[in-house]
Amino acid sequence: MSSFQLKAEKREKLGSLEARRIKLAGKIPAIIYSKNGNINISVDKREFETEYFKGNIQTRVAEVEISGKKIKVIAHKIDVDPVSDKPIHIDLLNCDETKQIKAKPKLIFINQDKSAGIKKGGILHVVMRKVEVVCTDANKIPDKIEIDVAPLHIGSKVRSGDLILPAGSKLSRKDNFLLASIIGRGKSEDEAKVGGAVDAAAGAAAPAAGAAAPAAAGGAKAAAAKPAAKAAEKKK
C-alpha cells in the first residue's frame, strides 16, 4: 500500500454558491468524517487528480495537512463529473480515530485464457469490480484481490466466500454475495460428436442426390423426343 500527501484548507462557508467558488479557484470541496465532528475542507484539484488517475485511490491512505495539522484519511466516496469523469466532491474517513479502516480494493480476474468454461465459448460476467474490506492496519490495506478463473466451467460462480484475503482484513458484508460467473453455452464433447456425424451423413447424401438429378434430366429428354418421332412418321 502506498500513501500520498495533500494540502487542504478548512471551509467555513457551505452551500452551492461556495462550492462553485471553490471549483472556480481550482479546488475540490471535500469532507472528513470524524467522531469529534466532521471537517469541511477543499483540496487542490491538480494535486488530487494526479493521485486519483493513478488508480486504487480508495486503498491508499492520504496525509492531509490543514493549518499545520496532519490527519490520515482514506477516500470513501468520490463523486465525478458525468462528462469529464473528473472528481467534483470527496468523502474522506479519518483513519486516526478508528481501529477499523474501510477500503475498496479492485478485483482482478486472472488466467482467463486458461478457463475451461471460456475455452468452450463461455463469457466471464463480472458482477462486482470492487469489494469493501475492513482492515485493522492502514499499512496492510490490499491494493487488489486476485481471483483465479482457470478452474471455472460454464455455470460456475465466484462468491465472496471464495475470496482469499490478506491477514488483518475482512469483508464488511457478512453475506455470501455473487462476484462473477461464467455464462453462455458451448458444445460439449458428446454434442460435437453428434454434430460431426450429422455433417458426415449430409455430405454422403449430397452426391446421391446429385447423381439422381442427371438421371431425371435424361428421362425428361427421352419423353420429349417421343412426340417428335411420331410427328416425323406422319409426314412420311
PyMOL commands that set and color helices and strands:
alter all, ss='L'
color gray80, all
select helices_A, chain A and resi 16-24+45-52+57-59+112-114+116-119+138-140+160-162+189-235
alter helices_A, ss='H'
color red, helices_A
select strands_A, chain A and resi 3-10+27-33+39-44+61-66+69-80+87-94+101-103+106-110+123-126+133-135+144-148+157-159+169-171+178-183
alter strands_A, ss='S'
color yellow, strands_A
deselect
rebuild
show_as cartoon
